[in-house]
Amino acid sequence: MSQQRTGHEAGITGRVGAVTPSAVPDFPDLPEATVARLPEYLRALHHLAETGHDTVSSEGLASAAGVNSAKLRKDLSHLGSYGTRGVGYDIEPLVGQIEYILGLNMRRAVALVGVGNLGHALAGYAGFASRGFRIAALFDADLSRVGELINGLAVRHVADIPEVVQTEGISIAVLATPAGAAQAVADQLVAAGVTSILNFAPVVLNVPEQVDVRKVDLAVELQILSFHEHRKSARNVADQNGSGARNVADQNGSEARNGAKGTTSRGRVARVIAESAVNGTAVAARGEVAA
């Protein structure tokens, strides 16, 4: 697993620019879609590094991240990473570049507000620390929870938000409160200096323009999955109905062909009978003449 590095230690170059103590890097203006995919690339790169890989092809990294290789190459080109023909990308420098762009080399302090079932689980999630974050403060409005220790961190009352945010230098907060309390807590966080909020509450927050909000609504995600399941079921029914209709059409066509054959056969029999009758009459007539 790679360790956290500063941009200078990671050797950031290209569009990002070389990072030196006296220089400010030329930070790339990335498309939102690219930013959303960078964490997936980073996750895949960490896994590759942990399994002993030093390089990875664009096809291999794209497959591990669940995107197509052309999109991956375009995304990484925004960082100044183009890989080496026949070799691919060097994993360690690329991890450093992505971590720098995402600001993960700063080990950002995060506040978590709301330590109910969901908040308690988030507070105990070990993955934050391994990805450049530390839960620096826990808050709740429930006095019965204040003072509770979760992973060695005591829960504070929401009234302490301004003081703790300033002391810990917190700019990111995770909101896991009930919907009815979310807006008031968000207002407290923004007033205290928080500028980014990850919102798990099922409500739309009204925040100033300079505050970024990412909404995670598990019910909405399940509803979207339900749509896909419904669509698959509808397609299966349509396919079955189409197959049934084709079978009926084939059967009707077969019966029609058999009917036509039967008509033809009956027509042949009728002609034979008619010819026999005619021939019989002719024979009888000849017999009478002969007699």
Buried (B, 14 or more C-beta within 10 A) or exposed (E): EBEBBBBBEBBBBBBBBEBEEEEEBEEBEBEEEBEEBBBBBBBBBBEBBEEEBEBBBBEBBBBBBEBEBEBBBEBBBBBBBEBEEEEBBBBBBBBBBBBBBBEBBBEBBBBBBBBEEBBBEBBEEEEBEEBBBEBBBBBBBEEEBBEBEBEEBEBBBBEBBEEBBEEBEBBBBBBBBEEEBBBEBBEBBBEBEBBBBBBBBBBEBEBEEEBEBEBBBEEEEEEEEEEEEEEEEEEEEEEEEEEEEEEEEEEEEEEEEEEEEEEEEEEEEEEEEEEEEEEEEEEEEEEEEEE
